[in-house]
């Protein structure tokens, strides 16, 4: 039930820049499936901010930190009042799990419709 994404001809990606990924032979591929659409791979501002944060503290959001509060305030200031709560999660899977639990708690139903 678990397959390699490119089972017949797997790609060995060794680096990425902007919207492109490069394999071990230097072949360039347009990245249409990873979560890089917003800023691309190796974006200098993102790399610099990540390096600065990792030099200070490298952990997930289970611990309190002022940066989480400041980010939530900046984010919610751009949104309507009804969207004034932030939940920080580690991945899309965690986000989906949390959304499902919140919906079940709010509606009191257990049924789910999903597309495969």
Legacy VTK file of the C-alpha trace (Angstrom):
# vtk DataFile Version 3.0
C-alpha trace
ASCII
DATASET POLYDATA
POINTS 116 float
0.000 0.000 0.000
3.032 2.295 -0.038
4.655 3.009 -3.404
7.572 5.029 -4.689
6.115 8.056 -6.481
7.933 7.273 -9.757
8.083 3.470 -9.491
9.296 2.696 -13.063
11.845 5.471 -13.425
12.513 7.069 -10.036
13.992 10.553 -9.869
16.927 11.233 -7.609
16.578 14.937 -6.879
19.739 16.471 -5.424
18.982 20.205 -5.331
16.367 22.843 -6.149
16.256 26.542 -6.965
13.165 28.678 -7.492
10.497 26.606 -9.207
12.925 23.957 -10.471
14.390 20.737 -9.083
17.525 19.100 -10.470
18.418 15.425 -10.596
21.827 13.835 -10.137
22.565 14.287 -13.857
21.729 17.990 -13.828
18.383 17.546 -15.607
15.941 20.344 -14.716
12.315 19.635 -13.694
9.521 22.120 -13.086
8.266 21.447 -9.560
4.473 21.320 -9.714
3.838 19.066 -6.711
5.829 20.300 -3.715
4.723 23.160 -1.509
6.921 25.795 -3.133
4.434 27.723 -5.237
4.533 30.775 -2.958
8.242 31.576 -2.915
10.088 28.701 -4.607
12.993 26.581 -3.430
16.006 28.246 -1.810
14.422 31.700 -1.666
17.085 33.970 -0.107
14.715 35.755 2.296
13.178 32.492 3.509
16.588 30.824 3.843
17.934 33.797 5.815
14.897 33.891 8.138
15.051 30.121 8.696
18.778 30.263 9.451
18.281 33.124 11.902
15.494 31.216 13.693
17.433 27.935 13.803
20.416 29.734 15.319
18.093 30.847 18.131
15.703 27.912 18.553
14.720 24.966 16.377
11.525 23.348 17.645
7.903 23.000 16.641
4.969 24.987 17.979
4.179 22.805 21.016
6.161 25.222 23.179
5.262 28.857 23.811
7.329 31.456 22.000
6.702 35.158 21.351
7.232 34.705 17.588
4.131 32.498 17.386
1.987 35.170 19.026
3.465 37.954 16.893
2.913 35.973 13.711
-0.672 35.145 14.668
-1.366 38.830 15.384
0.124 39.925 12.045
-1.813 37.238 10.183
-5.196 37.822 11.829
-4.857 41.587 11.315
-5.239 40.899 7.583
-8.363 38.737 7.990
-12.037 39.314 8.836
-12.944 39.257 12.547
-14.541 35.803 12.232
-11.103 34.426 11.307
-9.340 35.592 14.461
-8.026 32.265 15.781
-4.854 30.544 14.580
-3.906 26.900 14.944
-0.282 26.125 14.181
0.452 22.626 12.925
3.435 20.830 11.474
2.031 19.492 8.200
-0.939 19.234 5.885
-1.812 15.918 7.507
-1.943 17.533 10.938
-4.017 20.397 9.519
-6.508 17.958 7.993
-6.693 15.960 11.219
-7.317 19.092 13.283
-9.944 20.397 10.847
-11.767 17.081 10.999
-11.692 17.011 14.822
-12.914 20.621 15.022
-15.743 19.959 12.571
-16.806 16.832 14.448
-16.762 18.691 17.765
-18.705 21.648 16.364
-21.344 19.662 14.457
-21.523 16.568 16.642
-21.376 14.262 13.614
-18.819 11.592 12.736
-19.558 11.172 9.007
-17.107 12.406 6.379
-17.313 12.627 2.607
-13.982 12.648 0.793
-12.660 12.288 -2.734
-10.006 9.756 -3.643
LINES 1 117
116 0 1 2 3 4 5 6 7 8 9 10 11 12 13 14 15 16 17 18 19 20 21 22 23 24 25 26 27 28 29 30 31 32 33 34 35 36 37 38 39 40 41 42 43 44 45 46 47 48 49 50 51 52 53 54 55 56 57 58 59 60 61 62 63 64 65 66 67 68 69 70 71 72 73 74 75 76 77 78 79 80 81 82 83 84 85 86 87 88 89 90 91 92 93 94 95 96 97 98 99 100 101 102 103 104 105 106 107 108 109 110 111 112 113 114 115
